[in-house]
Amino acid sequence: MTTAKIYNFMGLRKIAAGLSIALLLISVASLAINGLKFGLDFTGGSLIEVGYEQGPELNQIRDTLQAAGYEDAVVQTFGSPVDILIRLGENHDPKLGDEVLKTLQANETQDLTLRRNEYVGAQVGEELREQGGLGMLLALFMVMVYVAFRFQLKFSIGAVAALAHDVLIVLGFFSLFQLDFDLTVLAALLAVIGYSLNDTIVVSDRIRENFRKLRKGTPVEIMDTSLSQTLGRTLVTSLTTLLVLAALAIFGGEMIHGFALALLVGVCIGTYSSIYVAANVLIAMGICKEDLMPPEKEETEEDLRP
């Protein structure tokens, strides 16, 4: 399969490498300075849902709670403007929901309803954080083993470098803007690994095929040919995925907002990394035709007989 036009992707590889390094440095610096704003799934705390008859002003609710001593309260809508979710990072009291409801009711003429009063223990949150991190490291290791077996060691290193690049930038995004990092975002990170890997595998397969098939051309030219041939598939897949994720982020409500946002960032970065990061690593490691040629079949004594 050939394309009508070959784009000079690798001509911009140094600029792309500089962009990737800059994004990674910003992400790592933000993670080191700000850290992640862990949600209740990881830190422990109270979760209270209050139902209103009419949509209230969120800033007014925050001011009321702060005046009552709940200074760390996080207030947001939950599904609809009349459903309010309140997060409190403090030791749970079974009567806490009633106390918060009473505090809010004192400043309202409409009737309020306590719909949920839950608690996530800090010990459970710590275990979830450790297991989530181990799960992500295990996923990256298994990816490296699979790609090394399926293709070649250099492809394996390139694929894992692209995946680590994507994960770090998504984490840096959540750290930089201090967005809640909970289990849904962790699930989105694992989904980003799968999505980016799928894209990288498609590109790697075409690179290997062209290294074996094309008799002429430098490694850079073969990379450009391979990336150009898979560009249409990459863009169509990414754009359709982004449309769905944008709809989820805008209309899906608070429960999946973090999940959709993490995937939005991850798909954009994953599309970029499958074109530039993995291919850049292959070029830097000196990929050549000899690396990808199938091993020659050893001749046996029967083959040598006339």
C-alpha positions as CSV (number, residue, x, y, z in Angstrom):
1,M,0.0,0.0,0.0
2,T,1.3,3.4,-1.0
3,T,0.2,6.9,-0.2
4,A,-0.2,9.8,-2.6
5,K,1.9,12.1,-0.5
6,I,4.8,11.4,1.9
7,Y,4.9,13.9,4.8
8,N,8.2,15.0,6.3
9,F,7.4,14.0,9.9
10,M,11.0,13.2,10.9
11,G,12.1,16.6,9.7
12,L,10.5,18.0,12.8
13,R,11.8,15.3,15.1
14,K,14.2,17.6,17.0
15,I,11.4,20.2,17.5
16,A,9.1,17.4,18.7
17,A,11.8,16.1,21.0
18,G,12.2,19.5,22.5
19,L,8.4,19.9,23.0
20,S,8.2,16.5,24.7
21,I,11.2,17.3,27.0
22,A,9.6,20.6,27.9
23,L,6.2,19.0,28.7
24,L,7.9,16.3,30.7
25,L,9.9,18.8,32.7
26,I,6.8,20.8,33.5
27,S,4.9,17.7,34.5
28,V,7.7,16.4,36.7
29,A,8.2,19.8,38.3
30,S,4.5,20.2,39.1
31,L,4.3,16.7,40.5
32,A,7.3,17.4,42.7
33,I,6.1,20.8,43.9
34,N,2.3,20.5,43.9
35,G,1.8,16.7,43.9
36,L,-1.6,15.3,43.0
37,K,-4.8,16.4,44.5
38,F,-6.1,13.0,45.6
39,G,-9.8,12.5,45.8
40,L,-11.7,10.8,48.7
41,D,-11.0,7.4,47.1
42,F,-7.3,7.9,48.1
43,T,-7.3,10.3,51.0
44,G,-10.4,9.3,53.0
45,G,-13.1,11.7,54.1
46,S,-16.8,12.4,54.0
47,L,-19.1,12.6,51.0
48,I,-22.5,14.3,51.5
49,E,-25.2,14.8,48.8
50,V,-27.9,17.4,49.4
51,G,-31.0,17.8,47.2
52,Y,-32.4,21.3,46.5
53,E,-35.8,22.2,45.1
54,Q,-34.2,24.9,42.9
55,G,-30.6,25.3,41.7
56,P,-28.6,27.1,44.4
57,E,-25.5,29.3,44.1
58,L,-22.4,27.2,44.7
59,N,-20.4,30.2,46.0
60,Q,-23.1,30.9,48.6
61,I,-23.0,27.3,49.8
62,R,-19.2,27.5,50.1
63,D,-19.4,30.7,52.1
64,T,-22.0,29.2,54.4
65,L,-19.9,26.1,55.1
66,Q,-16.7,28.1,55.6
67,A,-18.5,30.3,58.1
68,A,-19.7,27.2,60.0
69,G,-16.1,25.9,60.2
70,Y,-16.0,23.6,57.2
71,E,-13.1,25.4,55.6
72,D,-11.9,22.5,53.3
73,A,-15.4,21.8,51.9
74,V,-15.5,21.1,48.1
75,V,-18.9,21.9,46.6
76,Q,-20.0,20.9,43.2
77,T,-23.1,20.0,41.3
78,F,-23.8,16.3,40.8
79,G,-25.7,15.3,37.7
80,S,-28.2,18.2,37.8
81,P,-28.2,21.8,39.2
82,V,-30.4,20.8,42.1
83,D,-28.1,18.0,43.3
84,I,-25.2,19.3,45.3
85,L,-22.2,17.1,46.3
86,I,-20.1,18.2,49.3
87,R,-16.7,16.7,50.0
88,L,-15.1,17.1,53.5
89,G,-11.7,15.8,54.2
90,E,-12.2,15.2,57.9
91,N,-13.0,12.3,60.3
92,H,-16.4,11.0,59.6
93,D,-19.3,11.4,62.1
94,P,-22.5,9.6,61.4
95,K,-24.3,12.8,62.3
96,L,-22.1,15.0,60.0
97,G,-24.6,14.9,57.2
98,D,-27.4,16.1,59.4
99,E,-25.2,18.9,60.8
100,V,-24.3,20.1,57.3
101,L,-27.9,19.9,56.2
102,K,-29.0,21.9,59.2
103,T,-26.3,24.5,58.5
104,L,-27.4,24.9,54.9
105,Q,-31.1,24.9,55.7
106,A,-30.7,27.8,58.1
107,N,-29.8,30.0,55.1
108,E,-32.4,28.7,52.7
109,T,-36.2,29.2,52.3
110,Q,-36.6,26.0,50.3
111,D,-36.6,22.5,51.7
112,L,-33.4,20.5,51.5
113,T,-33.0,16.8,51.5
114,L,-30.0,14.7,52.7
115,R,-29.6,12.0,50.0
116,R,-26.2,10.6,50.9
117,N,-23.8,10.6,53.8
118,E,-20.8,8.3,53.1
119,Y,-17.2,7.9,54.3
120,V,-14.0,6.5,52.7
121,G,-11.4,5.5,55.3
122,A,-7.9,6.8,54.9
123,Q,-6.4,3.3,55.2
124,V,-8.5,2.1,52.3
125,G,-7.4,5.1,50.3
126,E,-3.7,4.3,51.0
127,E,-4.2,0.8,49.8
128,L,-6.0,1.9,46.7
129,R,-3.2,4.4,45.9
130,E,-0.4,1.8,46.3
131,Q,-2.3,-0.9,44.3
132,G,-3.2,1.6,41.6
133,G,0.5,2.6,41.2
134,L,1.6,-1.0,41.1
135,G,-1.0,-1.8,38.5
136,M,0.2,0.9,36.3
137,L,3.9,-0.2,36.6
138,L,2.8,-3.8,35.9
139,A,0.9,-2.7,32.8
140,L,4.0,-0.9,31.4
141,F,6.2,-3.9,32.1
142,M,3.8,-6.3,30.3
143,V,3.6,-3.9,27.4
144,M,7.4,-3.9,27.1
145,V,7.5,-7.7,27.2
146,Y,4.8,-8.1,24.6
147,V,6.3,-5.6,22.1
148,A,9.7,-7.1,22.5
149,F,8.3,-10.5,21.7
150,R,6.0,-9.2,18.9
151,F,8.5,-7.0,17.2
152,Q,12.0,-6.3,18.5
153,L,13.7,-4.9,21.6
154,K,14.2,-1.4,20.1
155,F,10.5,-1.2,19.3
156,S,9.8,-2.3,22.9
157,I,11.9,0.5,24.3
158,G,10.2,3.0,22.0
159,A,6.7,1.9,22.9
160,V,7.3,2.0,26.6
161,A,9.0,5.4,26.3
162,A,5.9,6.7,24.5
163,L,3.5,5.2,27.1
164,A,5.6,6.6,30.0
165,H,5.6,10.0,28.2
166,D,1.8,10.0,27.9
167,V,1.2,8.9,31.5
168,L,3.5,11.5,33.0
169,I,2.0,14.3,30.9
170,V,-1.5,13.4,32.0
171,L,-0.4,13.2,35.6
172,G,1.3,16.6,35.2
173,F,-1.9,18.1,33.7
174,F,-3.9,17.0,36.8
175,S,-1.1,18.2,39.1
176,L,-0.6,21.6,37.4
177,F,-4.3,22.5,37.5
178,Q,-4.9,20.7,40.8
179,L,-7.8,18.6,39.5
180,D,-9.2,15.8,41.7
181,F,-7.3,12.5,41.1
182,D,-9.6,9.6,42.0
183,L,-10.2,6.0,40.9
184,T,-12.0,7.1,37.7
185,V,-8.9,9.1,36.6
186,L,-6.7,6.1,37.4
187,A,-8.9,4.0,35.2
188,A,-8.6,6.6,32.5
189,L,-4.8,6.4,32.8
190,L,-4.9,2.7,32.2
191,A,-7.2,3.3,29.3
192,V,-4.7,5.8,27.9
193,I,-2.0,3.2,28.0
194,G,-4.2,0.8,26.1
195,Y,-5.2,3.4,23.5
196,S,-1.7,4.7,23.0
197,L,-0.3,1.1,22.7
198,N,-2.8,0.2,20.1
199,D,-1.8,3.2,18.0
200,T,1.9,2.5,18.5
201,I,1.5,-1.1,17.5
202,V,-0.2,-0.1,14.2
203,V,2.6,2.3,13.4
204,S,5.3,-0.1,14.4
205,D,3.8,-2.9,12.2
206,R,3.9,-0.6,9.2
207,I,7.5,0.5,10.0
208,R,8.6,-3.1,10.2
209,E,6.8,-4.0,7.0
210,N,8.4,-1.1,5.1
211,F,11.9,-1.8,6.4
212,R,11.6,-5.3,5.0
213,K,9.8,-4.3,1.7
214,L,11.4,-1.1,0.6
215,R,14.8,-1.7,-1.0
216,K,15.8,2.0,-1.1
217,G,15.6,4.7,1.4
218,T,17.2,5.8,4.7
219,P,15.6,4.9,8.0
220,V,14.3,8.4,8.2
221,E,12.7,8.2,4.8
222,I,11.1,4.8,5.7
223,M,9.8,6.3,8.9
224,D,8.2,9.2,7.0
225,T,6.6,6.7,4.5
226,S,5.2,4.5,7.3
227,L,3.8,7.4,9.3
228,S,2.2,8.9,6.2
229,Q,0.6,5.6,5.3
230,T,-1.0,5.3,8.8
231,L,-1.8,9.0,9.2
232,G,-5.4,8.7,7.9
233,R,-6.2,5.8,10.2
234,T,-4.6,7.6,13.2
235,L,-6.5,10.9,12.6
236,V,-9.9,9.3,12.0
237,T,-9.6,7.1,15.1
238,S,-8.4,10.0,17.3
239,L,-11.0,12.5,16.1
240,T,-14.0,10.2,16.5
241,T,-12.7,9.2,20.0
242,L,-12.2,12.9,20.9
243,L,-15.8,13.8,19.8
244,V,-17.2,11.1,22.2
245,L,-14.9,12.2,25.0
246,A,-15.8,15.8,24.6
247,A,-19.5,15.0,24.8
248,L,-18.8,13.0,28.0
249,A,-16.8,15.8,29.6
250,I,-19.4,18.4,28.9
251,F,-22.6,16.5,29.4
252,G,-21.6,13.5,31.4
253,G,-21.8,15.0,34.8
254,E,-19.3,15.2,37.7
255,M,-19.0,11.5,38.2
256,I,-17.2,10.9,34.9
257,H,-15.9,14.4,34.3
258,G,-12.4,13.5,35.5
259,F,-12.4,10.3,33.6
260,A,-13.4,12.0,30.3
261,L,-10.9,14.9,30.8
262,A,-8.0,12.5,31.5
263,L,-8.8,10.5,28.4
264,L,-9.2,13.7,26.3
265,V,-5.6,14.8,27.3
266,G,-4.3,11.2,27.0
267,V,-5.7,10.6,23.5
268,C,-4.3,13.9,22.2
269,I,-0.9,13.2,23.7
270,G,-1.1,9.5,22.7
271,T,-1.7,10.4,19.1
272,Y,1.2,12.8,19.1
273,S,3.5,10.2,20.8
274,S,2.7,7.4,18.4
275,I,3.8,9.6,15.6
276,Y,6.9,11.3,17.1
277,V,8.0,9.8,20.4
278,A,8.2,6.1,19.5
279,A,9.6,6.8,16.0
280,N,12.1,9.3,17.5
281,V,13.4,6.7,19.9
282,L,13.8,4.2,17.1
283,I,15.8,6.7,15.0
284,A,17.9,7.6,18.1
285,M,18.7,3.9,18.7
286,G,19.8,3.5,15.1
287,I,17.1,1.2,13.8
288,C,18.1,-0.4,10.4
289,K,17.0,-3.1,8.0
290,E,19.2,-5.7,9.6
291,D,17.3,-5.4,12.9
292,L,14.0,-6.3,11.2
293,M,15.0,-8.9,8.7
294,P,13.6,-12.4,9.5
295,P,16.2,-14.9,10.5
296,E,17.6,-17.1,7.8
297,K,16.6,-20.7,7.8
298,E,19.5,-22.9,8.7
299,E,20.3,-25.5,6.0
300,T,20.1,-29.2,7.1
301,E,21.9,-32.1,5.7
302,E,18.7,-33.1,3.7
303,D,18.7,-29.6,2.1
304,L,22.3,-30.1,1.0
305,R,21.6,-33.5,-0.7
306,P,21.4,-33.3,-4.5
